[in-house]
Amino acid sequence: MLELHNLQKSSDLTTGPENLSNVDPVKPEIYFDRQAALREFDRETELARKQEVQDSLDEKSATLLANARVLMKHQEYSLALNLLRTASNRNSKNMAVINLLADCLEKTQRFDEALKVRNAAVRVECSFDQVQKLATLYYKLGRDEEALRQYFEALSLLTEENEAIFDIYKNMGNILVRQGDFEGAEEYYNKAYTLNPQSDTLLVNFGTLEVQRQDYDKSLYCFRQAVEANSKNDKAWVGLAMVHAQFGDQELAWANLETAVDINPANRTAVLLLANWGLRDSRQEQGIAVLQDYLGRVEFDEDLSLVLINLYCSTSQIAEAKLECERVLLWNPANQEVASLREKLKNIKKA
């Protein structure tokens, strides 16, 4: 039996980089009357254009920006990006153009270019809002040192209460957890807690911190509080599963983990745990089903495809394992581990 691929980097519940491929879940309205759709688009564009004129833009640039806003509202990010590049060429220092361009670049996952635009925005206007947006992009990309430095800079520019402060404190706490500075992390989590004590996300962060400290009683309390605040928080359910597993209550741990996957089948940590536990507890078929569902939802996840291959091998599903190997190699022909595994599988078939 092949050993299940172990992915330590997926064990974190909340403190890793955000899912950068997420887009707004709002679905555009469907029109069955083409003329009605055009009238609605024109109406939205005109309303947006009037706002852009107030941002000291010329008529042409105002129209470009207005159209881009409407396109982004309907998740047509690539089309909006073309208009925003043109507007940026005409108004390279206009903050409305710069901010919307950066937002659109992030939506289309052009992160290197987005960083350049965010840095340019700070050079044009070194304000709290611009610096914290740059810091948050660094944070989402996992560039912790730059993020922490920019967050401190943003806080030094703060002159009045701002709703972004909660996220800044929370994110700084997450960075410090990753760096092993648990006392520092707790300090910033507490600052965030004073601003929003009902945040289930923050309660999960507290729980994760206590797991790192190996104080499982406290972590259990935090995760339970998070679930009470929001029963649909899949990360809280994963946290409960891990703590109950630590206490040796495997049945309850399994139930918690299954709840997490039911809520969010794309929760990578939950899927990986279920696959590992499935092999450990001879419930491979359940792990296979969850992995298949997960891989059908994401564009590509090379590591979890390898987990699925190993589970197929553990249940003697050689044909399925070979097919998954081929799929991985189509995405990444340079993966020597999968190429070698495919050759071993061919020998099993010949035998």
C-alpha positions in Angstrom: 0.0 0.0 0.0 1.3 3.4 -0.9 1.8 5.9 1.9 -0.8 8.7 2.0 0.7 12.0 1.0 1.1 14.2 4.1 0.6 18.0 3.6 1.6 19.8 6.8 1.0 23.2 5.1 -2.7 22.6 5.0 -3.1 22.0 8.8 -3.7 25.7 9.5 -7.3 26.8 10.1 -7.3 30.5 9.7 -3.8 32.0 9.6 -2.7 31.1 6.1 -3.1 33.4 3.0 -6.6 34.0 2.0 -8.1 32.2 -1.0 -7.1 34.6 -3.7 -9.3 33.1 -6.3 -12.5 34.1 -4.6 -14.9 36.4 -6.4 -17.9 38.2 -5.2 -20.8 35.6 -4.9 -23.4 38.1 -6.2 -25.0 36.8 -9.3 -25.8 39.2 -12.1 -29.5 39.6 -12.9 -30.7 37.6 -15.9 -32.6 39.6 -18.5 -34.8 37.9 -21.1 -35.5 41.2 -22.9 -32.3 42.4 -24.7 -33.6 46.0 -24.8 -34.4 46.0 -21.1 -30.9 44.8 -20.4 -29.4 47.5 -22.5 -31.6 50.2 -20.8 -30.5 48.9 -17.3 -26.9 48.9 -18.3 -27.1 52.5 -19.6 -29.0 53.6 -16.5 -26.3 52.1 -14.2 -23.5 53.6 -16.4 -25.1 57.1 -16.3 -25.4 57.0 -12.5 -21.8 55.9 -12.1 -20.6 58.5 -14.7 -22.1 61.3 -12.6 -20.1 60.1 -9.6 -16.9 59.9 -11.7 -17.3 63.5 -12.8 -17.2 64.5 -9.2 -13.7 62.8 -9.0 -12.2 65.5 -11.2 -12.1 63.3 -14.3 -12.6 64.5 -17.9 -15.7 63.3 -19.7 -14.0 60.5 -21.6 -12.2 59.1 -18.5 -15.4 59.4 -16.4 -17.3 57.3 -18.9 -14.5 54.7 -19.0 -14.6 54.4 -15.2 -18.3 54.4 -15.0 -18.5 51.5 -17.6 -15.8 49.6 -15.7 -17.7 49.9 -12.4 -20.9 48.5 -14.0 -18.9 45.7 -15.7 -17.3 44.8 -12.4 -20.7 44.8 -10.7 -21.7 42.1 -13.1 -18.4 40.2 -12.7 -17.1 41.1 -16.1 -13.6 41.7 -14.7 -11.6 41.2 -17.9 -13.7 43.6 -19.9 -13.5 46.1 -17.1 -9.7 45.8 -16.9 -9.4 46.9 -20.5 -11.3 50.1 -19.8 -9.4 50.7 -16.6 -6.0 50.4 -18.3 -7.1 53.0 -20.8 -8.4 55.3 -18.0 -5.2 54.8 -16.1 -3.1 55.9 -19.2 -5.1 59.1 -19.3 -5.2 59.7 -15.5 -2.2 57.9 -13.9 -2.5 59.8 -10.6 -6.3 59.8 -10.1 -7.1 57.8 -7.0 -10.5 56.7 -8.2 -8.9 55.1 -11.3 -5.9 53.7 -9.4 -8.1 52.0 -6.7 -10.5 50.5 -9.1 -7.7 49.3 -11.3 -6.0 47.6 -8.3 -9.3 46.0 -7.2 -9.9 44.6 -10.7 -6.3 43.3 -11.0 -6.9 41.4 -7.7 -10.2 40.0 -9.0 -8.4 38.7 -12.1 -5.5 37.3 -10.0 -2.9 39.6 -11.5 -1.3 40.0 -8.1 2.2 41.2 -9.2 0.6 44.0 -11.2 -1.8 44.7 -8.4 1.1 45.2 -6.0 2.7 47.7 -8.3 -0.6 49.7 -8.5 -1.1 49.6 -4.7 2.4 50.8 -4.2 1.8 53.6 -6.8 -1.4 54.6 -4.9 0.6 55.0 -1.7 3.1 57.2 -3.5 0.3 59.4 -4.8 -1.6 59.5 -1.5 0.1 58.2 1.6 -3.1 57.9 3.7 -4.4 55.3 6.1 -6.8 53.8 3.5 -4.2 53.4 0.8 -1.5 51.9 3.1 -3.9 49.4 4.7 -5.0 48.3 1.3 -1.4 47.6 0.3 -0.8 45.9 3.6 -3.8 43.6 3.2 -2.7 42.6 -0.3 0.7 41.6 1.1 -1.1 39.7 3.9 -3.3 37.8 1.4 -0.2 36.9 -0.6 1.5 35.5 2.6 4.2 38.1 2.5 4.1 38.6 6.3 7.0 40.9 6.9 5.9 43.5 4.3 2.3 43.2 5.5 3.2 43.8 9.2 5.4 46.7 8.3 2.7 48.3 6.2 0.0 47.7 8.9 2.2 49.5 11.5 2.5 52.3 9.0 -1.2 52.5 8.4 -1.9 52.6 12.2 0.6 55.5 12.5 -1.5 57.4 9.9 -4.9 56.8 11.6 -6.6 60.0 12.7 -10.2 58.7 13.4 -12.1 55.5 13.9 -12.2 53.3 10.9 -14.0 50.0 10.3 -10.8 48.5 8.8 -9.1 48.6 12.1 -10.7 45.3 13.3 -9.3 43.5 10.3 -5.9 45.0 10.7 -5.6 43.9 14.3 -7.0 40.4 13.4 -4.6 40.0 10.5 -1.6 41.2 12.6 -2.5 38.6 15.2 -2.6 35.9 12.5 0.8 37.0 11.2 2.3 36.8 14.8 0.8 33.3 15.3 2.6 32.2 12.1 5.8 33.7 13.5 5.4 31.9 16.8 4.9 35.1 18.8 1.8 33.9 20.7 1.8 36.7 23.3 1.9 39.3 20.6 -0.8 37.6 18.7 -3.0 37.5 21.7 -2.5 41.2 22.3 -3.7 42.1 18.8 -6.6 39.6 18.9 -7.7 41.2 22.2 -7.6 44.6 20.5 -9.8 43.3 17.7 -12.1 41.6 20.3 -12.8 45.0 21.9 -14.0 46.2 18.6 -16.2 43.2 17.7 -16.6 40.6 20.4 -19.2 38.7 18.3 -16.9 37.9 15.4 -17.0 34.1 14.9 -13.9 34.5 12.7 -11.9 36.1 15.5 -13.1 33.4 17.9 -11.7 30.7 15.5 -8.5 32.6 15.5 -8.4 32.6 19.3 -9.1 28.8 19.2 -6.2 28.3 16.7 -3.9 30.3 19.0 -4.7 28.0 21.9 -4.1 24.9 19.8 -0.7 26.3 19.0 -0.2 26.7 22.8 -1.5 23.2 23.3 -4.2 24.5 25.6 -7.0 22.3 24.2 -9.5 23.1 26.9 -9.4 26.8 26.0 -9.3 26.1 22.3 -12.4 23.9 22.6 -14.2 26.7 24.4 -13.3 29.2 21.7 -14.4 26.9 18.8 -17.7 26.2 20.6 -18.3 29.9 21.0 -17.5 30.4 17.3 -20.1 27.8 16.3 -22.7 29.4 18.6 -22.0 32.7 17.0 -22.2 31.2 13.5 -23.2 27.6 13.0 -22.1 27.8 9.3 -18.5 28.6 10.1 -16.8 25.6 8.6 -13.4 26.5 10.1 -14.9 26.4 13.6 -16.2 22.9 12.9 -12.7 21.8 11.7 -11.2 23.2 14.9 -13.7 21.3 17.0 -12.9 18.1 15.0 -9.1 18.5 15.7 -9.6 19.2 19.4 -11.9 16.3 19.9 -9.5 14.1 18.0 -6.8 15.3 20.4 -9.0 14.3 23.3 -9.5 10.8 21.8 -13.2 11.3 20.9 -12.9 10.0 17.4 -16.6 9.6 16.8 -17.4 13.2 17.7 -14.3 14.4 15.7 -15.6 12.6 12.6 -19.0 14.2 13.0 -17.6 17.7 13.4 -15.4 17.2 10.3 -18.3 15.9 8.2 -20.3 19.0 9.2 -17.4 21.2 8.1 -17.3 19.5 4.7 -21.0 19.6 4.3 -20.9 23.4 4.9 -17.9 24.0 2.6 -16.8 21.1 0.4 -13.9 23.3 -0.8 -12.4 23.7 2.7 -9.0 22.2 1.9 -8.0 21.6 5.5 -11.2 19.7 6.2 -10.8 17.6 3.0 -7.2 16.7 3.8 -8.0 15.7 7.3 -10.9 13.6 6.2 -8.7 11.8 3.7 -6.0 11.1 6.3 -8.5 9.9 8.8 -10.3 7.8 6.2 -7.1 5.9 5.6 -6.4 5.6 9.3 -9.9 4.4 10.2 -10.4 2.2 7.0 -13.0 4.7 5.6 -11.1 5.3 2.4 -14.2 5.4 0.2 -15.5 8.4 2.2 -12.2 10.1 1.7 -12.2 9.4 -2.0 -15.7 10.8 -2.4 -14.8 14.0 -0.6 -11.6 14.4 -2.6 -13.4 13.8 -5.9 -16.0 16.5 -5.0 -13.2 18.9 -3.9 -11.1 18.5 -7.0 -14.3 18.9 -9.1 -14.8 22.4 -7.5 -11.3 23.8 -7.7 -9.3 24.5 -10.9 -6.4 22.4 -9.9 -4.7 21.1 -6.7 -1.7 19.0 -7.4 -1.0 17.9 -3.9 -4.6 16.7 -3.2 -4.7 14.9 -6.5 -1.7 13.0 -5.2 -3.6 12.2 -2.0 -6.5 10.9 -4.1 -4.1 8.7 -6.2 -2.8 7.2 -3.0 -6.3 6.5 -1.7 -7.1 4.8 -5.0 -4.1 2.7 -4.6 -5.0 1.8 -1.1 -8.3 0.4 -2.3 -6.8 -1.3 -5.4 -8.6 1.1 -7.8 -5.6 1.0 -10.1 -7.4 2.3 -13.2 -8.8 5.3 -11.4 -5.3 6.0 -9.9 -3.8 5.9 -13.4 -6.4 8.3 -14.7 -5.7 10.8 -12.0 -2.0 10.5 -12.7 -2.7 11.4 -16.3 -4.8 14.4 -15.2 -2.0 15.7 -13.0 0.6 15.3 -15.7 -1.6 17.2 -18.2 -1.5 20.1 -15.8 2.2 19.7 -14.8 4.2 17.4 -17.1 7.3 18.1 -14.9 5.9 16.3 -11.8 8.4 13.5 -11.4 6.7 12.0 -8.4 3.5 11.4 -10.3 5.4 10.3 -13.4 7.2 7.7 -11.3 4.0 6.6 -9.7 2.4 6.2 -13.1 5.2 3.8 -14.1 4.7 1.8 -11.0 1.0 1.5 -11.7 1.7 0.2 -15.2 3.8 -2.6 -13.7 1.0 -3.5 -11.3 -1.3 -3.9 -14.3 1.2 -6.1 -16.1 1.5 -8.3 -13.1 
